[in-house]
Amino acid sequence: MMEIKYTPIGLSVVRLIKVEKNILEIQNVEIIDGTPVLDIKPYVPEFTTNDGVKIGWLERNVHKLQQSKDDGRFS
């Protein structure tokens, strides 16, 4: 039987600064440089709810955020 592995997809709500031809300039993105963007959708607050939001692996580690530090790999 074949094992199926799922790759989680991240979601970032960003601020659109500028559109020039086919280039979008954004702020507040939470991805590593070179990460592919799969889809872009407008943010519509009336359609967005926080009910049932899950944060995956972070759920077990969120308590560490205040004392955790960057190890320098992404600077």
N, C-alpha and C positions, 0 to 999 in steps of 0.2 A: 504494500500500500504506500502511495506517495505522501510524504509529509508536506503540508502546506504551511509556508511561513508568510506572515504578514509584516509589511514594513509600515510603521506608523507615519502618517503625514502630518507635518507641523502646520500651524495656522498662526499668522501674524496679522494684527490690525495695524496698518501703517498710515502715515500722513503723506498724501500725494502733494509734492511741492511744485513739480513742473512736468509738462509733457512736451517733448520736442521730437517731431517725426515719430519714430517707433521706440523712443527711449523715455522711460518714466524715471523721474527723480523722486525718491521717497525718503522718509525719515522714520525712525523708531522700528526698524526691521530687526527681527531676532533670529537671524540665520548666519551661518558661516559663509564667508566669501566663496563663491563657486557653487553654492547650493542651487540646484535647478528650481525654477518657479514653475509650478504646474498649472496654476490658474489664478486669475485676478478677477475679483468681484467687487462691486461697490459696497460700502458699509451702509446699511439701512437700519438704524436703531429700532424702528418699529417691527422689523422682522427678526431681530436678534434677541434671544433670551439666554439667561444664564442657568436655567433649570437643567439639571442633569449633566452639568459640565464635569468632565473627568480629566484629571491631569496625569494619569498613567503613573510611571515610575516616580514622578516628583511627589506624589502623595506620600510615599514612604520616607521621603527625604526633605520635605518642605521645612521641617523644623531646623535643618542645618543651614538654611539660607543666610541667617544673620551672622553666623561665624565662618562661613565658607569664603574662600578667596580663590581668585583666578590663578592658575598655575603658569600663566605666561604664554601658553601655546598659541593663543589667538590675538596677540597684540602686535 
